[in-house]
Amino acid sequence: MCVQKAGGWHVRVAGGSGRGATTRKEYTSLRYHKPSDKVQDTWDLARAVEELQLAFHIGLQVANTAAIPT
């Protein structure tokens, strides 16, 4: 995870490997910007929700801190 300031504060959570990387490459090559590019019922978005909640809570703590992060 990195927190950076470049025209505004950004939090980026990165990671994952294996199946996730393979699935992303497959999706990008076969479906991205094509008729099949839509949310699928089989997708498990639980991990995405967890990452968004983490990013939200980090941002909330930064916003409510008196000191400016460096």
PyMOL Python script that loads the backbone (N, CA, C, O; Angstrom):
from pymol import cmd

cmd.read_pdbstr("""\
ATOM      1  N   MET A   1       0.855  -1.163   0.000  1.00  0.00           N
ATOM      2  CA  MET A   1       0.000   0.000   0.000  1.00  0.00           C
ATOM      3  C   MET A   1       0.900   1.223   0.000  1.00  0.00           C
ATOM      4  O   MET A   1       1.932   1.237   0.670  1.00  0.00           O
ATOM      5  N   CYS A   2       0.518   2.241  -0.740  1.00  0.00           N
ATOM      6  CA  CYS A   2       1.288   3.472  -0.686  1.00  0.00           C
ATOM      7  C   CYS A   2       0.341   4.646  -0.544  1.00  0.00           C
ATOM      8  O   CYS A   2      -0.763   4.644  -1.088  1.00  0.00           O
ATOM      9  N   VAL A   3       0.784   5.639   0.190  1.00  0.00           N
ATOM     10  CA  VAL A   3       0.047   6.891   0.342  1.00  0.00           C
ATOM     11  C   VAL A   3       0.939   7.953  -0.270  1.00  0.00           C
ATOM     12  O   VAL A   3       2.115   8.059   0.077  1.00  0.00           O
ATOM     13  N   GLN A   4       0.383   8.740  -1.178  1.00  0.00           N
ATOM     14  CA  GLN A   4       1.211   9.724  -1.853  1.00  0.00           C
ATOM     15  C   GLN A   4       0.415  10.993  -2.109  1.00  0.00           C
ATOM     16  O   GLN A   4      -0.816  10.985  -2.103  1.00  0.00           O
ATOM     17  N   LYS A   5       1.135  12.075  -2.333  1.00  0.00           N
ATOM     18  CA  LYS A   5       0.506  13.343  -2.676  1.00  0.00           C
ATOM     19  C   LYS A   5       1.063  13.785  -4.019  1.00  0.00           C
ATOM     20  O   LYS A   5       2.254  14.071  -4.143  1.00  0.00           O
ATOM     21  N   ALA A   6       0.202  13.838  -5.015  1.00  0.00           N
ATOM     22  CA  ALA A   6       0.580  14.310  -6.343  1.00  0.00           C
ATOM     23  C   ALA A   6      -0.644  15.024  -6.899  1.00  0.00           C
ATOM     24  O   ALA A   6      -1.429  14.442  -7.648  1.00  0.00           O
ATOM     25  N   GLY A   7      -0.796  16.283  -6.527  1.00  0.00           N
ATOM     26  CA  GLY A   7      -1.988  17.022  -6.922  1.00  0.00           C
ATOM     27  C   GLY A   7      -3.175  16.693  -6.029  1.00  0.00           C
ATOM     28  O   GLY A   7      -4.279  17.180  -6.272  1.00  0.00           O
ATOM     29  N   GLY A   8      -2.975  15.900  -5.028  1.00  0.00           N
ATOM     30  CA  GLY A   8      -4.015  15.483  -4.095  1.00  0.00           C
ATOM     31  C   GLY A   8      -3.565  14.206  -3.427  1.00  0.00           C
ATOM     32  O   GLY A   8      -2.654  13.535  -3.914  1.00  0.00           O
ATOM     33  N   TRP A   9      -4.185  13.866  -2.331  1.00  0.00           N
ATOM     34  CA  TRP A   9      -3.788  12.659  -1.620  1.00  0.00           C
ATOM     35  C   TRP A   9      -4.400  11.433  -2.272  1.00  0.00           C
ATOM     36  O   TRP A   9      -5.577  11.445  -2.632  1.00  0.00           O
ATOM     37  N   HIS A  10      -3.621  10.385  -2.429  1.00  0.00           N
ATOM     38  CA  HIS A  10      -4.074   9.137  -3.031  1.00  0.00           C
ATOM     39  C   HIS A  10      -3.588   7.966  -2.196  1.00  0.00           C
ATOM     40  O   HIS A  10      -2.457   7.964  -1.709  1.00  0.00           O
ATOM     41  N   VAL A  11      -4.430   6.992  -2.039  1.00  0.00           N
ATOM     42  CA  VAL A  11      -4.036   5.746  -1.397  1.00  0.00           C
ATOM     43  C   VAL A  11      -4.204   4.657  -2.434  1.00  0.00           C
ATOM     44  O   VAL A  11      -5.274   4.512  -3.025  1.00  0.00           O
ATOM     45  N   ARG A  12      -3.153   3.894  -2.652  1.00  0.00           N
ATOM     46  CA  ARG A  12      -3.217   2.806  -3.626  1.00  0.00           C
ATOM     47  C   ARG A  12      -2.856   1.517  -2.916  1.00  0.00           C
ATOM     48  O   ARG A  12      -1.784   1.388  -2.325  1.00  0.00           O
ATOM     49  N   VAL A  13      -3.776   0.566  -2.988  1.00  0.00           N
ATOM     50  CA  VAL A  13      -3.544  -0.746  -2.407  1.00  0.00           C
ATOM     51  C   VAL A  13      -3.274  -1.693  -3.565  1.00  0.00           C
ATOM     52  O   VAL A  13      -4.132  -1.900  -4.423  1.00  0.00           O
ATOM     53  N   ALA A  14      -2.094  -2.259  -3.581  1.00  0.00           N
ATOM     54  CA  ALA A  14      -1.718  -3.141  -4.684  1.00  0.00           C
ATOM     55  C   ALA A  14      -1.254  -4.473  -4.126  1.00  0.00           C
ATOM     56  O   ALA A  14      -0.784  -4.562  -2.992  1.00  0.00           O
ATOM     57  N   GLY A  15      -1.388  -5.460  -4.906  1.00  0.00           N
ATOM     58  CA  GLY A  15      -0.924  -6.767  -4.486  1.00  0.00           C
ATOM     59  C   GLY A  15      -1.628  -7.855  -5.255  1.00  0.00           C
ATOM     60  O   GLY A  15      -2.264  -7.602  -6.278  1.00  0.00           O
ATOM     61  N   GLY A  16      -1.513  -9.036  -4.768  1.00  0.00           N
ATOM     62  CA  GLY A  16      -2.151 -10.155  -5.428  1.00  0.00           C
ATOM     63  C   GLY A  16      -1.251 -10.746  -6.499  1.00  0.00           C
ATOM     64  O   GLY A  16      -0.369 -10.077  -7.038  1.00  0.00           O
ATOM     65  N   SER A  17      -1.486 -11.966  -6.783  1.00  0.00           N
ATOM     66  CA  SER A  17      -0.708 -12.636  -7.818  1.00  0.00           C
ATOM     67  C   SER A  17      -1.433 -13.916  -8.189  1.00  0.00           C
ATOM     68  O   SER A  17      -2.549 -14.169  -7.734  1.00  0.00           O
ATOM     69  N   GLY A  18      -0.803 -14.700  -8.999  1.00  0.00           N
ATOM     70  CA  GLY A  18      -1.373 -15.994  -9.353  1.00  0.00           C
ATOM     71  C   GLY A  18      -2.669 -15.874 -10.117  1.00  0.00           C
ATOM     72  O   GLY A  18      -2.716 -15.273 -11.190  1.00  0.00           O
ATOM     73  N   ARG A  19      -3.729 -16.450  -9.558  1.00  0.00           N
ATOM     74  CA  ARG A  19      -5.015 -16.510 -10.240  1.00  0.00           C
ATOM     75  C   ARG A  19      -5.543 -15.115 -10.577  1.00  0.00           C
ATOM     76  O   ARG A  19      -6.119 -14.911 -11.645  1.00  0.00           O
ATOM     77  N   GLY A  20      -5.348 -14.155  -9.668  1.00  0.00           N
ATOM     78  CA  GLY A  20      -5.831 -12.796  -9.918  1.00  0.00           C
ATOM     79  C   GLY A  20      -5.171 -12.170 -11.133  1.00  0.00           C
ATOM     80  O   GLY A  20      -5.839 -11.543 -11.955  1.00  0.00           O
ATOM     81  N   ALA A  21      -3.862 -12.337 -11.247  1.00  0.00           N
ATOM     82  CA  ALA A  21      -3.141 -11.783 -12.392  1.00  0.00           C
ATOM     83  C   ALA A  21      -3.583 -12.461 -13.684  1.00  0.00           C
ATOM     84  O   ALA A  21      -3.759 -11.802 -14.709  1.00  0.00           O
ATOM     85  N   THR A  22      -3.761 -13.774 -13.633  1.00  0.00           N
ATOM     86  CA  THR A  22      -4.217 -14.518 -14.815  1.00  0.00           C
ATOM     87  C   THR A  22      -5.615 -14.086 -15.218  1.00  0.00           C
ATOM     88  O   THR A  22      -5.887 -13.865 -16.398  1.00  0.00           O
ATOM     89  N   THR A  23      -6.502 -13.966 -14.236  1.00  0.00           N
ATOM     90  CA  THR A  23      -7.880 -13.553 -14.521  1.00  0.00           C
ATOM     91  C   THR A  23      -7.905 -12.153 -15.114  1.00  0.00           C
ATOM     92  O   THR A  23      -8.650 -11.897 -16.060  1.00  0.00           O
ATOM     93  N   ARG A  24      -7.094 -11.235 -14.568  1.00  0.00           N
ATOM     94  CA  ARG A  24      -7.055  -9.864 -15.075  1.00  0.00           C
ATOM     95  C   ARG A  24      -6.564  -9.842 -16.530  1.00  0.00           C
ATOM     96  O   ARG A  24      -7.140  -9.143 -17.363  1.00  0.00           O
ATOM     97  N   LYS A  25      -5.511 -10.598 -16.836  1.00  0.00           N
ATOM     98  CA  LYS A  25      -4.988 -10.637 -18.208  1.00  0.00           C
ATOM     99  C   LYS A  25      -6.029 -11.214 -19.167  1.00  0.00           C
ATOM    100  O   LYS A  25      -6.222 -10.706 -20.272  1.00  0.00           O
ATOM    101  N   GLU A  26      -6.695 -12.282 -18.728  1.00  0.00           N
ATOM    102  CA  GLU A  26      -7.727 -12.900 -19.565  1.00  0.00           C
ATOM    103  C   GLU A  26      -8.878 -11.922 -19.809  1.00  0.00           C
ATOM    104  O   GLU A  26      -9.341 -11.771 -20.940  1.00  0.00           O
ATOM    105  N   TYR A  27      -9.332 -11.268 -18.756  1.00  0.00           N
ATOM    106  CA  TYR A  27     -10.433 -10.313 -18.892  1.00  0.00           C
ATOM    107  C   TYR A  27     -10.049  -9.185 -19.849  1.00  0.00           C
ATOM    108  O   TYR A  27     -10.826  -8.814 -20.729  1.00  0.00           O
ATOM    109  N   THR A  28      -8.837  -8.644 -19.665  1.00  0.00           N
ATOM    110  CA  THR A  28      -8.398  -7.534 -20.495  1.00  0.00           C
ATOM    111  C   THR A  28      -8.299  -7.935 -21.965  1.00  0.00           C
ATOM    112  O   THR A  28      -8.699  -7.172 -22.844  1.00  0.00           O
ATOM    113  N   SER A  29      -7.777  -9.106 -22.233  1.00  0.00           N
ATOM    114  CA  SER A  29      -7.585  -9.512 -23.629  1.00  0.00           C
ATOM    115  C   SER A  29      -8.879  -9.996 -24.296  1.00  0.00           C
ATOM    116  O   SER A  29      -9.061  -9.799 -25.497  1.00  0.00           O
ATOM    117  N   LEU A  30      -9.771 -10.621 -23.535  1.00  0.00           N
ATOM    118  CA  LEU A  30     -10.964 -11.223 -24.152  1.00  0.00           C
ATOM    119  C   LEU A  30     -12.244 -10.406 -24.016  1.00  0.00           C
ATOM    120  O   LEU A  30     -13.131 -10.516 -24.863  1.00  0.00           O
ATOM    121  N   ARG A  31     -12.363  -9.581 -22.960  1.00  0.00           N
ATOM    122  CA  ARG A  31     -13.652  -8.944 -22.699  1.00  0.00           C
ATOM    123  C   ARG A  31     -13.628  -7.418 -22.636  1.00  0.00           C
ATOM    124  O   ARG A  31     -14.643  -6.781 -22.917  1.00  0.00           O
ATOM    125  N   TYR A  32     -12.498  -6.821 -22.274  1.00  0.00           N
ATOM    126  CA  TYR A  32     -12.440  -5.380 -22.027  1.00  0.00           C
ATOM    127  C   TYR A  32     -12.856  -4.581 -23.259  1.00  0.00           C
ATOM    128  O   TYR A  32     -12.283  -4.738 -24.337  1.00  0.00           O
ATOM    129  N   HIS A  33     -13.852  -3.730 -23.086  1.00  0.00           N
ATOM    130  CA  HIS A  33     -14.420  -2.889 -24.150  1.00  0.00           C
ATOM    131  C   HIS A  33     -14.997  -3.705 -25.298  1.00  0.00           C
ATOM    132  O   HIS A  33     -14.923  -3.306 -26.461  1.00  0.00           O
ATOM    133  N   LYS A  34     -15.563  -4.833 -24.961  1.00  0.00           N
ATOM    134  CA  LYS A  34     -16.237  -5.684 -25.941  1.00  0.00           C
ATOM    135  C   LYS A  34     -17.656  -5.932 -25.437  1.00  0.00           C
ATOM    136  O   LYS A  34     -17.956  -5.601 -24.291  1.00  0.00           O
ATOM    137  N   PRO A  35     -18.540  -6.507 -26.261  1.00  0.00           N
ATOM    138  CA  PRO A  35     -19.920  -6.732 -25.814  1.00  0.00           C
ATOM    139  C   PRO A  35     -20.037  -7.525 -24.504  1.00  0.00           C
ATOM    140  O   PRO A  35     -21.008  -7.359 -23.766  1.00  0.00           O
ATOM    141  N   SER A  36     -19.067  -8.372 -24.219  1.00  0.00           N
ATOM    142  CA  SER A  36     -19.135  -9.178 -22.994  1.00  0.00           C
ATOM    143  C   SER A  36     -18.560  -8.440 -21.778  1.00  0.00           C
ATOM    144  O   SER A  36     -18.427  -9.029 -20.705  1.00  0.00           O
ATOM    145  N   ASP A  37     -18.220  -7.163 -21.938  1.00  0.00           N
ATOM    146  CA  ASP A  37     -17.627  -6.368 -20.856  1.00  0.00           C
ATOM    147  C   ASP A  37     -18.734  -5.859 -19.927  1.00  0.00           C
ATOM    148  O   ASP A  37     -19.197  -4.725 -20.046  1.00  0.00           O
ATOM    149  N   LYS A  38     -19.138  -6.719 -19.014  1.00  0.00           N
ATOM    150  CA  LYS A  38     -20.162  -6.358 -18.037  1.00  0.00           C
ATOM    151  C   LYS A  38     -19.926  -7.156 -16.759  1.00  0.00           C
ATOM    152  O   LYS A  38     -19.210  -8.157 -16.762  1.00  0.00           O
ATOM    153  N   VAL A  39     -20.528  -6.707 -15.686  1.00  0.00           N
ATOM    154  CA  VAL A  39     -20.384  -7.394 -14.407  1.00  0.00           C
ATOM    155  C   VAL A  39     -21.050  -8.763 -14.513  1.00  0.00           C
ATOM    156  O   VAL A  39     -22.189  -8.881 -14.963  1.00  0.00           O
ATOM    157  N   GLN A  40     -20.326  -9.782 -14.094  1.00  0.00           N
ATOM    158  CA  GLN A  40     -20.823 -11.152 -14.155  1.00  0.00           C
ATOM    159  C   GLN A  40     -21.367 -11.576 -12.797  1.00  0.00           C
ATOM    160  O   GLN A  40     -20.830 -11.176 -11.765  1.00  0.00           O
ATOM    161  N   ASP A  41     -22.419 -12.376 -12.785  1.00  0.00           N
ATOM    162  CA  ASP A  41     -22.999 -12.879 -11.541  1.00  0.00           C
ATOM    163  C   ASP A  41     -22.029 -13.758 -10.760  1.00  0.00           C
ATOM    164  O   ASP A  41     -22.170 -13.906  -9.546  1.00  0.00           O
ATOM    165  N   THR A  42     -21.061 -14.332 -11.433  1.00  0.00           N
ATOM    166  CA  THR A  42     -20.126 -15.247 -10.782  1.00  0.00           C
ATOM    167  C   THR A  42     -18.972 -14.527 -10.084  1.00  0.00           C
ATOM    168  O   THR A  42     -18.200 -15.168  -9.370  1.00  0.00           O
ATOM    169  N   TRP A  43     -18.835 -13.220 -10.271  1.00  0.00           N
ATOM    170  CA  TRP A  43     -17.740 -12.480  -9.666  1.00  0.00           C
ATOM    171  C   TRP A  43     -17.923 -12.392  -8.158  1.00  0.00           C
ATOM    172  O   TRP A  43     -19.021 -12.123  -7.671  1.00  0.00           O
ATOM    173  N   ASP A  44     -16.847 -12.618  -7.428  1.00  0.00           N
ATOM    174  CA  ASP A  44     -16.845 -12.449  -5.973  1.00  0.00           C
ATOM    175  C   ASP A  44     -16.154 -11.123  -5.679  1.00  0.00           C
ATOM    176  O   ASP A  44     -14.934 -11.013  -5.796  1.00  0.00           O
ATOM    177  N   LEU A  45     -16.927 -10.131  -5.302  1.00  0.00           N
ATOM    178  CA  LEU A  45     -16.394  -8.794  -5.085  1.00  0.00           C
ATOM    179  C   LEU A  45     -16.098  -8.507  -3.615  1.00  0.00           C
ATOM    180  O   LEU A  45     -15.868  -7.357  -3.242  1.00  0.00           O
ATOM    181  N   ALA A  46     -16.104  -9.542  -2.782  1.00  0.00           N
ATOM    182  CA  ALA A  46     -15.879  -9.352  -1.346  1.00  0.00           C
ATOM    183  C   ALA A  46     -14.517  -8.721  -1.075  1.00  0.00           C
ATOM    184  O   ALA A  46     -14.413  -7.829  -0.232  1.00  0.00           O
ATOM    185  N   ARG A  47     -13.481  -9.160  -1.763  1.00  0.00           N
ATOM    186  CA  ARG A  47     -12.135  -8.607  -1.555  1.00  0.00           C
ATOM    187  C   ARG A  47     -12.080  -7.143  -1.973  1.00  0.00           C
ATOM    188  O   ARG A  47     -11.423  -6.336  -1.317  1.00  0.00           O
ATOM    189  N   ALA A  48     -12.763  -6.795  -3.058  1.00  0.00           N
ATOM    190  CA  ALA A  48     -12.797  -5.398  -3.498  1.00  0.00           C
ATOM    191  C   ALA A  48     -13.472  -4.528  -2.442  1.00  0.00           C
ATOM    192  O   ALA A  48     -13.029  -3.408  -2.190  1.00  0.00           O
ATOM    193  N   VAL A  49     -14.520  -5.025  -1.834  1.00  0.00           N
ATOM    194  CA  VAL A  49     -15.218  -4.293  -0.774  1.00  0.00           C
ATOM    195  C   VAL A  49     -14.275  -4.078   0.410  1.00  0.00           C
ATOM    196  O   VAL A  49     -14.222  -2.981   0.966  1.00  0.00           O
ATOM    197  N   GLU A  50     -13.536  -5.110   0.796  1.00  0.00           N
ATOM    198  CA  GLU A  50     -12.586  -4.988   1.906  1.00  0.00           C
ATOM    199  C   GLU A  50     -11.521  -3.935   1.602  1.00  0.00           C
ATOM    200  O   GLU A  50     -11.179  -3.134   2.472  1.00  0.00           O
ATOM    201  N   GLU A  51     -10.997  -3.928   0.388  1.00  0.00           N
ATOM    202  CA  GLU A  51      -9.969  -2.960   0.027  1.00  0.00           C
ATOM    203  C   GLU A  51     -10.520  -1.539   0.018  1.00  0.00           C
ATOM    204  O   GLU A  51      -9.836  -0.605   0.436  1.00  0.00           O
ATOM    205  N   LEU A  52     -11.747  -1.372  -0.455  1.00  0.00           N
ATOM    206  CA  LEU A  52     -12.366  -0.043  -0.443  1.00  0.00           C
ATOM    207  C   LEU A  52     -12.623   0.438   0.982  1.00  0.00           C
ATOM    208  O   LEU A  52     -12.438   1.616   1.286  1.00  0.00           O
ATOM    209  N   GLN A  53     -13.047  -0.471   1.853  1.00  0.00           N
ATOM    210  CA  GLN A  53     -13.259  -0.097   3.253  1.00  0.00           C
ATOM    211  C   GLN A  53     -11.939   0.306   3.903  1.00  0.00           C
ATOM    212  O   GLN A  53     -11.891   1.284   4.650  1.00  0.00           O
ATOM    213  N   LEU A  54     -10.872  -0.434   3.629  1.00  0.00           N
ATOM    214  CA  LEU A  54      -9.552  -0.102   4.162  1.00  0.00           C
ATOM    215  C   LEU A  54      -9.120   1.280   3.675  1.00  0.00           C
ATOM    216  O   LEU A  54      -8.693   2.113   4.475  1.00  0.00           O
ATOM    217  N   ALA A  55      -9.228   1.527   2.376  1.00  0.00           N
ATOM    218  CA  ALA A  55      -8.833   2.817   1.812  1.00  0.00           C
ATOM    219  C   ALA A  55      -9.664   3.945   2.416  1.00  0.00           C
ATOM    220  O   ALA A  55      -9.132   5.018   2.701  1.00  0.00           O
ATOM    221  N   PHE A  56     -10.947   3.719   2.611  1.00  0.00           N
ATOM    222  CA  PHE A  56     -11.816   4.725   3.213  1.00  0.00           C
ATOM    223  C   PHE A  56     -11.356   5.058   4.628  1.00  0.00           C
ATOM    224  O   PHE A  56     -11.243   6.230   4.985  1.00  0.00           O
ATOM    225  N   HIS A  57     -11.091   4.032   5.433  1.00  0.00           N
ATOM    226  CA  HIS A  57     -10.698   4.256   6.827  1.00  0.00           C
ATOM    227  C   HIS A  57      -9.333   4.934   6.930  1.00  0.00           C
ATOM    228  O   HIS A  57      -9.123   5.758   7.821  1.00  0.00           O
ATOM    229  N   ILE A  58      -8.415   4.605   6.044  1.00  0.00           N
ATOM    230  CA  ILE A  58      -7.121   5.287   6.024  1.00  0.00           C
ATOM    231  C   ILE A  58      -7.333   6.760   5.670  1.00  0.00           C
ATOM    232  O   ILE A  58      -6.792   7.648   6.330  1.00  0.00           O
ATOM    233  N   GLY A  59      -8.113   7.008   4.640  1.00  0.00           N
ATOM    234  CA  GLY A  59      -8.405   8.383   4.237  1.00  0.00           C
ATOM    235  C   GLY A  59      -9.103   9.169   5.329  1.00  0.00           C
ATOM    236  O   GLY A  59      -8.817  10.350   5.527  1.00  0.00           O
ATOM    237  N   LEU A  60     -10.018   8.523   6.039  1.00  0.00           N
ATOM    238  CA  LEU A  60     -10.733   9.172   7.130  1.00  0.00           C
ATOM    239  C   LEU A  60      -9.775   9.553   8.260  1.00  0.00           C
ATOM    240  O   LEU A  60      -9.869  10.646   8.819  1.00  0.00           O
ATOM    241  N   GLN A  61      -8.859   8.649   8.588  1.00  0.00           N
ATOM    242  CA  GLN A  61      -7.874   8.949   9.636  1.00  0.00           C
ATOM    243  C   GLN A  61      -6.957  10.094   9.216  1.00  0.00           C
ATOM    244  O   GLN A  61      -6.648  10.975  10.018  1.00  0.00           O
ATOM    245  N   VAL A  62      -6.523  10.079   7.955  1.00  0.00           N
ATOM    246  CA  VAL A  62      -5.668  11.163   7.460  1.00  0.00           C
ATOM    247  C   VAL A  62      -6.425  12.481   7.486  1.00  0.00           C
ATOM    248  O   VAL A  62      -5.874  13.505   7.891  1.00  0.00           O
ATOM    249  N   ALA A  63      -7.676  12.464   7.060  1.00  0.00           N
ATOM    250  CA  ALA A  63      -8.476  13.699   7.024  1.00  0.00           C
ATOM    251  C   ALA A  63      -8.738  14.259   8.414  1.00  0.00           C
ATOM    252  O   ALA A  63      -8.838  15.474   8.581  1.00  0.00           O
ATOM    253  N   ASN A  64      -8.850  13.394   9.406  1.00  0.00           N
ATOM    254  CA  ASN A  64      -9.163  13.825  10.764  1.00  0.00           C
ATOM    255  C   ASN A  64      -7.923  14.045  11.628  1.00  0.00           C
ATOM    256  O   ASN A  64      -8.051  14.309  12.823  1.00  0.00           O
ATOM    257  N   THR A  65      -6.739  13.944  11.053  1.00  0.00           N
ATOM    258  CA  THR A  65      -5.495  14.150  11.786  1.00  0.00           C
ATOM    259  C   THR A  65      -5.097  15.614  11.686  1.00  0.00           C
ATOM    260  O   THR A  65      -5.165  16.209  10.610  1.00  0.00           O
ATOM    261  N   ALA A  66      -4.683  16.193  12.801  1.00  0.00           N
ATOM    262  CA  ALA A  66      -4.284  17.599  12.804  1.00  0.00           C
ATOM    263  C   ALA A  66      -3.002  17.815  12.009  1.00  0.00           C
ATOM    264  O   ALA A  66      -2.857  18.842  11.346  1.00  0.00           O
ATOM    265  N   ALA A  67      -2.083  16.877  12.064  1.00  0.00           N
ATOM    266  CA  ALA A  67      -0.811  17.017  11.359  1.00  0.00           C
ATOM    267  C   ALA A  67      -0.972  16.639   9.894  1.00  0.00           C
ATOM    268  O   ALA A  67      -1.740  15.738   9.557  1.00  0.00           O
ATOM    269  N   ILE A  68      -0.248  17.328   9.036  1.00  0.00           N
ATOM    270  CA  ILE A  68      -0.274  17.004   7.611  1.00  0.00           C
ATOM    271  C   ILE A  68       0.725  15.886   7.358  1.00  0.00           C
ATOM    272  O   ILE A  68       1.894  16.018   7.720  1.00  0.00           O
ATOM    273  N   PRO A  69       0.292  14.781   6.741  1.00  0.00           N
ATOM    274  CA  PRO A  69       1.226  13.675   6.468  1.00  0.00           C
ATOM    275  C   PRO A  69       2.293  14.105   5.475  1.00  0.00           C
ATOM    276  O   PRO A  69       2.044  14.914   4.581  1.00  0.00           O
ATOM    277  N   THR A  70       3.476  13.555   5.647  1.00  0.00           N
ATOM    278  CA  THR A  70       4.560  13.895   4.713  1.00  0.00           C
ATOM    279  C   THR A  70       5.011  12.667   3.987  1.00  0.00           C
ATOM    280  O   THR A  70       5.916  12.739   3.155  1.00  0.00           O
TER     281      THR A  70
END
""", "prot")
cmd.dss("prot")
cmd.show_as("cartoon", "prot")
cmd.util.cbc("prot")
cmd.orient("prot")
